[in-house]
Amino acid sequence: MNNAVDAGDVVVRPSTVVRRIIGSRRLPGFVERGDRPGLRFATAHAVLAIATGWMLWRVLGTVWAVPATVVHGIVIVHLFAPFHESAHYTAFRSRRLNVATGWVTGLVLMLPPAVFRYEHTAHHKYTQDAGRDPQMIPMGEHRWGFWYYASAIPYFQGVLSVLLRHPFGRLHPSERRNVPPALHRKVQHQSWIFWCVYLALAVASVRLESWLAAQLWLLPRLAGEPFMRIIRMSEHVGCAQVPDMLENTRTVFTTAPLRLLAWNMAYHTAHHALPQTPFFRLAALDAVLRDHVAETRQGYGDFVRTHLRAMAWQRLHGIRETESGMDRQGS
């Protein structure tokens, strides 16, 4: 078997250390894909989204609409899980199902799949490399930057920027670096399709004099995103900025409902160690790699507390070192 791993359309190879830990005989079993697990997860996710949406619709106009909006929003933003999995073509064995899933979830999340796929490939190739990882979150390494990013404000600024630039063929330099020139036109076409769908929805809402699109989609999308930003930061923020995937990526041991809602992406070190592994095999891969993983946390609350405490210690330690240096200069 070829040990190359396709994290999109660009080959990413697992490290020699990871291949040695897994073993060449077991490697094919971990990367075997299937349609049935993806269909089960996708169906369950869709049913849950319909259920929370119905719950929200039932309480619109009451005080219960606020918590219902947050709950429904958390389910919606977790559609990033199948979106991400389809970018790897591992949500299903069928390429058509992966492409369709990428389009549907991308439209809900306002994330055109083409650019994401290639930037995510670069993220896997250059994880935690400040100069080349386009999905690194440097502001998360600082206290106020952490909370600012968690607010989802800079994230939505980026989403809006993409939606406004791409229809006119304007790609950011980092996007041009990661997306092959032959696909720039494809990126532009995807953006126009997205805008056509959104404009059609807006026109229908105006004609029907309905706010349901905003109440059941846009507002929950905004309310739920801060939870996803914490999850995204938990994957790498605070980890070593080295090439070793067992050190630069964190695994979070969370509850079964959250783990399933995220399509097992909490096993993030396993995902980065062998990106071709489909989501339903990540738990088994994690069991093999667990003793070699440098960064783990017992839940997302543990990640937030530990990271903020570490930043406070670093800041205090830096102040003390500065004061000590000033004292030495004064003497």
BELKA-V955353 format. One record per backbone hydrogen bond with DSSP energy under -1.0 kcal/mol. CO is the residue of the C=O (numbers start at 0). NH is the residue of the N-H. If there is no record, write none. Layout:
BEGIN
[[CO;NH] [CO;NH]]
END
This chain:
BEGIN
[[4;11] [9;6] [11;4] [14;18] [15;19] [16;20] [17;21] [18;22] [22;26] [25;29] [26;30] [34;38] [35;39] [36;40] [37;41] [38;42] [39;43] [40;44] [41;45] [42;46] [43;47] [44;48] [45;49] [46;50] [47;51] [48;52] [49;53] [50;54] [51;55] [52;56] [53;57] [54;58] [58;61] [61;64] [62;65] [63;67] [64;68] [65;69] [66;70] [67;71] [68;72] [69;73] [70;74] [71;75] [72;76] [73;77] [75;78] [76;79] [77;80] [78;82] [79;83] [80;84] [81;85] [82;86] [84;89] [93;97] [94;98] [95;99] [96;100] [97;101] [98;102] [99;103] [100;104] [101;105] [102;106] [103;107] [104;108] [105;109] [105;110] [111;115] [112;116] [113;117] [114;118] [115;119] [116;120] [117;121] [118;122] [119;123] [120;124] [121;125] [125;128] [128;131] [128;132] [132;135] [136;139] [137;140] [138;141] [141;145] [142;146] [143;147] [144;148] [145;149] [146;150] [148;151] [151;155] [152;156] [153;157] [154;158] [155;159] [156;160] [157;161] [158;162] [159;163] [160;164] [161;165] [164;167] [164;169] [165;168] [171;175] [172;176] [173;177] [174;178] [179;182] [180;183] [182;186] [183;187] [184;188] [185;189] [186;190] [187;191] [188;192] [189;193] [190;194] [191;195] [192;196] [193;197] [194;198] [195;199] [196;200] [197;201] [198;202] [199;203] [200;204] [201;205] [202;206] [203;207] [204;209] [210;214] [211;215] [212;217] [213;218] [216;220] [217;221] [218;222] [219;223] [220;224] [223;226] [223;227] [224;228] [225;229] [226;230] [227;231] [228;232] [229;233] [232;236] [234;249] [235;238] [239;241] [243;246] [243;247] [245;293] [246;239] [250;296] [251;253] [254;258] [255;259] [256;260] [257;261] [258;263] [259;262] [261;264] [263;266] [265;251] [265;267] [266;270] [267;271] [268;272] [269;273] [273;276] [277;280] [278;281] [280;284] [281;285] [282;286] [283;287] [284;288] [285;289] [288;291] [289;292] [294;250] [296;252] [296;298] [298;302] [299;303] [300;304] [301;305] [302;306] [303;307] [304;308] [305;309] [306;310] [307;311] [308;312] [309;313] [310;314] [311;315] [312;316] [313;317] [314;318] [315;319] [316;320] [317;321] [318;322] [319;323] [320;324] [321;325] [322;326] [323;327] [324;328] [325;329] [326;330]]
END
